[in-house]
Amino acid sequence: MRHRKYPFIVGFLFVPVVLYTVLMVWPYVQTFGYSLTDWSGESQTMHFVGLRNYTTLFGDTVFREALLHNVLLLVFLPVITILLALFFAFMLNVGGRGTTGGVQGVRGSGFYRVVFFFPQVLSVAILAVLFEAVYRSDSGGLLNGILVKVGLENPQNPIEWLNDPGTVLWCLLAIVVWQGVGFYLVLFSAAMQSIPREVFEAALLDGAGRGQTFFRVTMPLLWDSVQTAWVYLAIAAMDFFALVSTLTPGTAYGGGPDYHSEVLSTYLMRNFLFYGKSGYACAMGVVILLVTLVVSVFALRVTRRERIEF
């Protein structure tokens, strides 16, 4: 083995690398090739147009608006989800005090973990049905019904959450945050449980409050998990196709009202399947890939810190 280790390693890596290249890398190469043509998607006839699709893309007002929405989601989805998940994970692991003064989670933390994680097991179809009832534009909707009961809304003029340009995108963001917090709570909880309790107890004995313990002790020790969560949430923020296409009004694949919930993935699919501009849609796919890669690398670089050993 010592003298033939490289053939041994290559033998194990060959098949996975080939499969990854064929199933992952090659489709991206094909997509870039199609983006340089006027392919309609309905036939194999196409003509090379160079970078015309890309120049048209950045002059497209709908594409720019969809890109802006994705940028907003890239900012708010990771920040809100990670902060909420960190707060709840901290409370469920070190938010209470034991009978002997030691550190432990709040009472019933095991039950709360199950409750918080439950939305993660729901499919997008179930989420769409559930929140369609929550955001119904009449007083029979859950959210409007609550606001009417507490006197914050006129029952004759209910808020149309998914039809209002000012609220539709934030309503969709709330759904994804609600679903995702539980998963990242479990992720951060697992990381917190690997930290010796003595670290937290020593901080409390030194007079550190809950806030200081969270920011000065917990956060630095969880930074690798936070970095991973940020990348995954950034990738999720570039999607949103299923929720937008099922919950929002508009033409094919949602995006309404008046493109105020449009994201890159829905505009791509509309051009690919509805307008017959497959080459143009492939150019959008390449842009989505580049934006996702840039954001992921940027997040890894900005959040990079030296590993803390204990």
C-alpha positions in Angstrom: 0.0 0.0 0.0 2.8 2.4 0.8 4.4 2.0 -2.7 1.1 1.8 -4.7 -1.0 4.3 -2.8 -1.7 6.6 -5.7 -3.1 3.9 -8.0 -5.2 2.8 -5.1 -6.6 6.3 -4.5 -7.2 7.0 -8.2 -9.1 3.7 -8.5 -11.5 4.8 -5.9 -11.9 8.3 -7.1 -12.2 7.6 -10.9 -15.9 6.5 -11.0 -17.2 9.3 -8.7 -15.3 12.0 -10.6 -16.6 10.6 -13.9 -20.2 10.6 -12.6 -19.8 14.1 -11.2 -18.4 15.4 -14.5 -21.1 13.8 -16.6 -24.1 14.6 -14.4 -23.0 18.0 -13.0 -20.2 19.7 -15.0 -21.3 18.7 -18.5 -24.9 20.1 -18.2 -23.4 23.5 -17.1 -21.1 23.4 -20.2 -24.1 22.6 -22.4 -26.1 25.4 -20.9 -23.3 27.9 -21.6 -23.2 26.7 -25.2 -26.9 27.1 -25.6 -26.8 30.5 -24.1 -24.7 31.6 -27.1 -27.5 30.6 -29.6 -31.1 31.6 -30.4 -32.3 28.1 -29.5 -36.1 28.1 -29.1 -36.2 24.8 -27.2 -38.7 23.2 -29.6 -36.2 22.0 -32.3 -32.5 21.3 -32.8 -32.3 24.2 -35.2 -30.3 27.1 -33.7 -27.9 29.8 -34.7 -24.9 31.2 -33.0 -25.5 34.7 -31.7 -22.5 35.2 -29.5 -23.1 37.3 -26.4 -26.3 38.9 -27.7 -28.4 37.1 -25.1 -26.2 38.5 -22.3 -26.4 42.1 -23.6 -30.1 41.8 -24.0 -30.4 40.3 -20.5 -29.0 43.4 -18.7 -31.2 45.7 -20.7 -34.3 43.7 -19.6 -36.1 45.6 -16.8 -37.9 42.5 -15.6 -34.6 40.6 -15.3 -33.1 43.5 -13.3 -36.0 43.6 -11.0 -35.8 39.8 -10.5 -32.1 40.1 -9.8 -32.8 42.9 -7.2 -35.3 40.6 -5.5 -32.8 37.8 -5.3 -30.2 40.2 -3.9 -32.6 41.3 -1.2 -33.3 37.7 -0.3 -29.5 37.0 -0.3 -29.2 39.6 2.4 -32.3 39.1 4.6 -32.8 35.3 4.4 -29.4 34.3 5.9 -29.3 37.1 8.4 -32.8 36.5 9.8 -32.7 32.7 9.8 -29.2 32.5 11.4 -30.0 35.0 14.1 -33.3 33.3 15.0 -31.7 29.8 14.9 -28.8 31.0 17.0 -31.0 32.6 19.6 -33.3 29.6 20.0 -30.4 27.1 20.0 -28.7 29.2 22.7 -31.8 29.2 24.8 -32.4 25.5 24.3 -28.9 24.5 25.3 -27.5 27.1 27.8 -30.5 29.4 28.4 -31.4 27.9 31.8 -29.8 27.1 35.1 -29.7 23.8 36.8 -30.6 23.2 40.4 -26.9 23.2 41.4 -26.2 26.4 39.4 -24.9 24.7 36.4 -25.7 25.5 32.8 -28.5 23.7 31.0 -31.3 24.4 28.5 -34.7 25.8 29.3 -37.3 23.5 30.6 -38.8 21.4 27.9 -36.0 22.0 25.4 -36.4 18.5 23.9 -40.0 19.2 23.1 -39.2 22.6 21.6 -36.6 21.1 19.3 -39.3 18.8 17.8 -41.7 21.7 17.4 -39.2 23.9 15.8 -37.9 21.2 13.4 -41.4 20.1 12.3 -41.8 22.7 9.5 -38.6 21.3 7.9 -40.3 18.0 7.1 -43.1 19.7 5.2 -42.9 19.6 1.4 -43.2 22.8 -0.6 -46.7 21.7 -1.8 -47.9 21.5 1.8 -46.3 24.9 2.6 -48.1 26.4 -0.4 -51.5 25.1 0.7 -50.9 26.0 4.3 -49.8 29.6 3.7 -52.4 30.2 1.0 -54.9 29.8 3.9 -52.7 32.0 6.2 -52.4 34.8 3.6 -56.0 34.7 2.2 -57.0 38.2 1.1 -60.3 38.1 3.0 -61.1 38.1 6.7 -61.3 34.3 6.5 -57.5 34.2 6.2 -55.7 33.3 9.4 -53.5 36.5 9.4 -56.3 38.8 8.4 -58.7 37.2 10.9 -56.3 37.7 13.8 -55.8 41.4 12.8 -59.6 41.9 12.6 -60.1 40.3 16.0 -57.5 42.5 17.7 -58.9 45.6 16.0 -55.9 46.4 13.8 -57.7 45.9 10.5 -61.0 46.8 8.9 -62.9 43.7 8.0 -64.4 45.5 5.0 -60.9 46.3 3.7 -58.6 43.3 4.4 -54.9 43.3 3.4 -54.2 41.4 0.2 -50.9 40.0 1.4 -49.9 38.2 -1.8 -51.5 40.7 -4.1 -49.9 43.8 -2.6 -46.6 44.8 -4.3 -45.3 46.1 -1.0 -45.8 42.8 1.0 -45.7 39.9 -1.4 -41.9 39.3 -1.4 -41.7 39.6 2.4 -44.5 37.2 2.9 -42.6 34.6 0.8 -39.4 35.4 2.8 -41.4 34.7 6.1 -42.4 31.3 4.8 -38.8 30.2 4.1 -37.6 31.6 7.4 -40.4 29.8 9.2 -39.5 26.5 7.5 -35.7 26.8 7.8 -35.1 28.0 11.4 -35.7 24.6 12.8 -33.1 22.9 10.7 -30.4 25.4 11.5 -31.5 25.4 15.2 -30.7 21.6 15.2 -27.4 22.3 13.4 -26.3 25.0 15.9 -27.6 22.9 18.8 -25.4 20.0 17.8 -22.4 22.3 17.6 -23.2 23.8 21.0 -23.4 20.4 22.6 -19.8 19.7 21.5 -18.7 22.7 23.6 -17.7 21.7 27.2 -20.2 23.0 29.7 -17.3 24.2 31.8 -16.7 27.0 29.2 -20.1 28.5 29.8 -20.0 28.0 33.5 -16.6 29.7 33.7 -18.0 32.7 31.7 -20.9 33.0 34.1 -18.6 32.7 37.2 -16.6 35.6 35.7 -19.7 37.7 35.7 -20.6 37.5 32.0 -24.3 38.0 31.3 -26.3 36.1 28.8 -25.6 38.5 26.0 -21.9 38.6 26.7 -21.8 34.8 26.9 -23.6 34.5 23.6 -21.5 37.0 21.6 -18.1 36.4 23.2 -18.2 32.7 23.9 -20.9 31.0 21.9 -20.5 32.8 18.5 -16.7 32.4 18.1 -17.0 28.7 18.9 -19.9 28.2 16.4 -18.4 30.2 13.6 -17.7 27.2 11.3 -21.3 26.1 11.6 -22.5 29.7 10.9 -20.3 29.9 7.9 -21.8 26.7 6.5 -25.3 27.8 7.2 -24.7 31.1 5.4 -23.6 29.4 2.2 -26.6 27.0 2.2 -29.0 29.8 2.8 -27.4 31.9 0.1 -28.0 29.1 -2.3 -31.6 28.8 -1.1 -32.1 32.5 -1.7 -31.3 32.0 -5.4 -34.1 29.6 -5.8 -37.6 30.5 -4.5 -39.1 29.0 -7.7 -41.7 26.7 -6.1 -43.2 29.2 -3.7 -43.3 32.0 -6.2 -44.9 29.9 -8.9 -47.5 28.4 -6.6 -48.5 31.3 -4.3 -48.2 34.5 -6.3 -50.4 35.8 -9.1 -49.1 36.7 -12.6 -48.7 34.9 -15.9 -47.1 31.5 -16.1 -45.0 30.6 -13.0 -46.3 33.6 -10.9 -44.1 36.6 -10.3 -47.0 39.0 -9.7 -48.4 41.4 -8.9 -46.6 43.4 -11.6 -43.4 41.4 -11.2 -43.0 42.4 -7.6 -42.3 38.8 -6.5 -40.4 37.9 -9.7 -37.1 36.0 -9.0 -34.5 34.8 -11.5 -35.6 31.2 -11.5 -39.3 32.0 -12.3 -38.3 34.4 -15.1 -36.0 31.8 -16.4 -38.7 29.1 -16.6 -41.2 31.5 -18.1 -38.8 32.3 -21.0 -37.7 28.6 -21.4 -41.2 27.0 -21.4 -43.7 29.8 -22.1 -42.1 32.3 -24.4 -39.9 29.8 -26.3 -36.6 31.7 -25.6 -34.6 28.8 -24.4 -31.2 30.3 -25.4 -32.1 33.5 -23.5 -33.2 31.4 -20.5 -29.9 29.5 -20.6 -28.1 32.8 -20.4 -30.1 33.5 -17.2 -29.1 30.1 -15.9 -25.4 31.0 -16.4 -25.9 34.3 -14.6 -27.6 32.5 -11.7 -24.6 30.0 -11.5 -22.1 32.9 -11.5 -24.0 34.9 -8.8 -24.3 31.8 -6.6 -20.6 31.0 -6.9 -19.6 34.6 -6.3 -21.9 34.9 -3.2 -20.7 31.6 -1.8 -17.0 32.5 -2.2 -17.6 35.9 -0.8 -19.4 34.5 2.2 -16.6 32.0 2.9 -14.0 34.7 2.6 -15.8 37.3 4.7 -16.7 34.9 7.5 -13.3 33.2 7.5 -11.7 33.2 11.0 -9.0 31.2 12.7 -10.3 28.0 14.2 -10.6 28.1 18.0 -9.4 25.0 19.8 -10.5 24.0 23.3 
